[in-house]
Amino acid sequence: MPLVIAHRGASGYRPEHTLAGYELAARMGADFLEPDLVSTADGVLVARHEPGIGGTTDVAAHPEFAARRTVREIDGVPREDWFTDDFTLAELRTLRAVERLPALRQGNTLYDGLFAVPTFTEILELRERLSVELGREIGVYPETKHPSYLASRGLACEPALVAALRAFGLDRADSPVFVQSFETRNLRALHVETPVRLIQLVDSAGAPADDPRTYAELLADLPAVAAYAAGIGPAKDLVIPPGGAPTSLVADAHAAGLLVHPYTFRNENSFLPDVMRRGAREDQIGNVFAEYRAFLDAGVDGFFTDHPDTALAALSLSASGAR
């Protein structure tokens, strides 16, 4: 059965990367909780979509941090924002999470200001508690975000990631863990340092920040990826282009011994192909079951989804033979 990976928690229903969102995802039935990990100035791993936090916290409402807004070059692109690596954990604790997509998910704004930025340790503690409470093993699927940038700041996240997994007894080959990255050098290093399964993320364009090859060139040599990774996490359109037929990517990856976990499945029209949209507004719910069905037919091994309950309903419908 394909895995349901709760992308940043149940982020279709709560602000992303909050303990409330991760807990809701687990209670909905998600197999894995997916935190993006970045570092604080004092080297603590926390869950945020990016090092920049202007769009996911209320930092702009804190005049004491106004001077910390700055410009940093990340992956060759200048970005103006507040960055986690300029805040200690204690300072970051004074902020609260806000909805990143308020125009599309107005309902989530109800929770703005209620939840703190969680540490990776807190997420692992939550995973452990809920696994016991719910009577099933819940996995964790962390992504190292912009690891080359963080390493350049003297805050490489991989040592802390490996240490945290080891502290919770999750540093085994059979652990319910996948570690993912868009970069390659850190995954190749992690392959030597830890037995947990690794996933090479692949975008539909561009290249890893730490590799001279493009993503297309990585996909052209999947056996080389399989030398260090257990699977790939491709952008959805690499599996099925909008309005097109499935590519050979799933079959090619499986032939190389790689799992395929495409990203990201969301219910709103804004994220669906035109043929699956319903209504005129971007925030309206489209025919997402048709999208899941197409990817199930293509043979994928899991889904990164903002709506774990919808993904599970799609799996149930598929198992029942509903079309």
HUBELWO-V96236 format. One record per helix or strand of 3 or more residues. SS is the DSSP state (@ for helix, = for strand). FROM is the first residue (numbers start at 1). TO is the last residue. If there is no record, write none. Layout:
ss=SS from=FROM to=TO
ss=SS from=FROM to=TO
//
This chain:
ss== from=3 to=7
ss=@ from=19 to=28
ss== from=32 to=34
ss== from=36 to=39
ss== from=45 to=47
ss=@ from=59 to=61
ss=@ from=63 to=68
ss== from=70 to=74
ss== from=77 to=81
ss=@ from=84 to=86
ss=@ from=89 to=92
ss=@ from=106 to=111
ss=@ from=120 to=134
ss=@ from=147 to=152
ss=@ from=158 to=167
ss== from=177 to=181
ss=@ from=185 to=193
ss== from=197 to=202
ss=@ from=215 to=219
ss=@ from=222 to=226
ss== from=231 to=235
ss=@ from=236 to=239
ss=@ from=249 to=255
ss== from=259 to=265
ss=@ from=269 to=271
ss=@ from=274 to=276
ss=@ from=288 to=298
ss== from=302 to=305
ss=@ from=308 to=320
//
